[in-house]
């Protein structure tokens, strides 16, 4: 069954709120965050003066990983409970340069801008209007800043056990490339950075789902 982009927004937030406390208990999620962080470090010259925005941060695994290398990070999500877990874990890990914001970028632009890097991981396939969100992320960047988005490559709907709240069965990387080009992105690069393996059926078979990172510089 195809995803229904008309699922109530509040229901989607509740699903993530309910999952927040156990979010990092799945090793696949932890590994994916590490792979995305490693790919961003390779692709983008991080410096201690950088202001970073992460949209769809969840419990902040990506932001927490990159925090030692940058000045500060604004971690944004629509789920208050995900942000609460992020704050708890940042406190436990003695991270002081991450601030949180509950905000739906698909509804309204960000109240802040002037970022040197905007990043998002495994968020776009939950958002019906990808183009508007990417345009608003571009707007929040300083000239010469970087945008990096990681997501699931287009699949047949079998990745999620429950497709409720899923707006797209993965994302075509070329769609992202076209949107970045439209917004004036320079030096656009798309690269497969990881693959998630999941069991299929009861016969012991597994299926691999590629993850891509797309990044560019704002002209």
C-alpha positions in Angstrom: 0.0 0.0 0.0 1.4 3.4 -0.9 2.0 5.9 1.9 -0.7 8.4 2.8 0.8 11.9 3.0 -2.5 13.1 4.7 -1.8 11.2 8.0 -2.4 13.7 10.8 0.8 15.5 11.8 0.1 15.2 15.5 -0.2 11.4 15.2 3.3 11.3 13.6 4.7 13.3 16.4 3.1 11.0 18.9 4.7 8.0 17.3 8.2 9.5 17.6 7.4 10.7 21.1 6.5 7.1 22.1 9.6 5.7 20.6 12.1 8.2 21.9 13.1 6.5 25.1 14.1 3.3 23.3 15.3 4.9 20.1 19.0 4.1 20.5 18.5 0.6 21.6 18.6 -0.6 18.0 22.2 -1.2 16.9 21.3 -0.5 13.2 20.3 3.1 14.1 23.4 3.7 16.1 25.6 2.4 13.3 23.8 4.4 10.7 24.3 7.6 12.7 28.0 6.8 13.0 28.3 6.2 9.2 26.5 9.5 8.4 28.8 11.3 10.7 31.9 9.7 9.2 30.7 10.6 5.7 30.0 14.2 6.6 33.5 14.5 8.1 35.0 13.2 4.9 32.9 15.5 2.7 32.8 18.8 4.5 35.7 20.7 6.2 34.4 21.0 9.7 36.0 23.8 11.8 35.7 25.0 15.4 34.0 28.2 14.3 31.1 26.5 12.5 27.4 27.0 13.5 25.5 23.9 12.5 21.8 23.1 12.2 20.5 19.6 12.2 16.9 19.1 11.1 15.0 16.0 12.2 17.7 15.4 14.8 15.8 12.7 16.8 17.9 11.9 19.9 20.8 13.8 18.4 23.2 10.9 17.7 24.6 12.8 14.6 24.8 16.1 16.4 26.4 14.6 19.5 29.0 12.9 17.3 30.0 16.0 15.5 29.8 18.4 18.4 33.5 18.3 19.5 34.6 19.6 16.1 32.3 22.7 15.8 31.3 25.8 17.7 27.7 25.0 18.3 24.7 23.1 17.0 21.0 23.9 16.9 19.2 20.5 16.9 15.6 20.7 15.6 12.8 18.2 15.7 9.1 18.1 15.8 9.1 15.5 18.6 9.5 17.0 22.1 10.3 13.7 23.6 13.1 13.0 21.1 14.6 16.4 22.1 14.2 15.6 25.8 16.2 12.4 25.3 18.8 14.4 23.4 19.2 16.9 26.3 19.5 14.0 28.8 22.2 12.3 26.7 24.1 15.5 26.0 24.2 16.1 29.7 25.4 12.6 30.5 28.1 13.0 27.8 29.2 16.5 29.1 28.2 18.2 25.7 27.4 21.9 26.2 27.3 23.3 22.7 24.0 21.8 21.5 20.7 23.7 21.9 17.3 22.2 20.9 14.3 23.6 19.2 10.9 22.0 18.6 9.9 23.2 15.1 8.1 22.0 12.0 10.0 23.4 9.0 7.4 22.2 6.6 4.9 24.5 8.2 7.0 27.6 8.8 10.5 28.8 8.2 13.1 28.7 10.9 13.3 31.6 13.3 17.1 31.5 13.1 19.6 31.5 10.2 23.3 32.1 9.5 24.4 28.5 9.7 27.6 27.2 8.2 26.3 23.7 7.8 22.8 22.4 7.6 22.4 18.6 7.9 19.6 16.1 8.0 19.6 12.3 8.2 16.7 9.9 7.5 14.1 12.7 7.8 13.1 13.6 4.3 11.2 10.4 3.6 8.8 11.4 6.4 8.1 14.8 4.8 5.5 15.1 2.0 6.9 18.4 0.6 10.6 17.8 0.4 11.2 20.7 -2.0 9.9 23.4 0.4 11.9 22.0 3.4 15.1 21.9 1.4 14.5 25.4 0.1 14.1 26.7 3.7 17.2 24.8 4.8 19.1 26.6 2.0 17.7 29.9 3.2 19.1 29.3 6.7 22.7 28.9 5.3 25.4 31.5 5.1 26.8 32.1 1.6 29.5 29.5 1.2 27.8 27.2 3.7 27.2 23.5 3.2 24.1 21.4 3.1 24.2 17.6 3.6 21.2 15.3 3.6 21.3 11.5 4.1 18.4 9.3 3.3 17.1 5.9 2.1 17.3 5.3 -1.6 13.9 4.6 -3.3 12.6 1.2 -2.3 9.3 -0.8 -2.6 7.8 0.0 0.8 9.3 -3.0 2.6 11.9 -1.1 4.6 9.6 0.0 7.4 7.6 -2.6 9.3 4.8 0.0 9.5 4.5 2.7 6.8 2.3 4.9 8.9 3.8 8.4 8.8 6.1 7.5 5.8 5.5 10.1 3.0 8.0 8.5 0.5 9.3 5.0 0.1 12.8 6.2 0.1 14.1 9.1 -2.0 15.5 9.2 -5.5 19.0 10.8 -5.1 18.6 12.5 -8.5 15.5 14.2 -7.1 17.6 15.7 -4.4 20.3 16.7 -6.9 17.7 18.5 -9.0 16.4 20.4 -5.9 19.8 21.4 -4.8 20.6 22.6 -8.3 17.4 24.7 -8.4 18.4 26.4 -5.1 21.9 27.3 -6.4 23.9 24.5 -4.9 27.4 24.2 -6.1 29.7 21.2 -6.3 26.8 18.8 -5.7 27.9 15.3 -4.9 25.7 12.2 -4.2 27.3 9.1 -2.8 26.1 5.8 -1.3 27.6 5.7 2.2 26.0 2.8 3.9 23.5 -0.1 3.5 21.1 -1.4 6.0 20.4 -5.2 6.0 17.0 -6.4 7.1 15.5 -9.9 7.2 12.8 -10.7 4.6 10.1 -13.2 5.3 10.7 -16.4 7.3 13.2 -18.1 5.0 16.3 -16.6 6.4 16.7 -14.2 3.5 18.0 -10.7 3.9 17.6 -7.5 1.8 19.9 -4.6 1.6 18.7 -1.0 1.6 21.3 1.6 0.4 21.7 4.9 2.2 23.0 8.0 0.3 24.5 11.3 1.3 24.0 14.3 -0.9 25.9 17.5 -0.2 26.7 20.8 -1.8 27.9 24.3 -1.2 25.7 27.4 -1.2 26.9 29.9 -3.8 
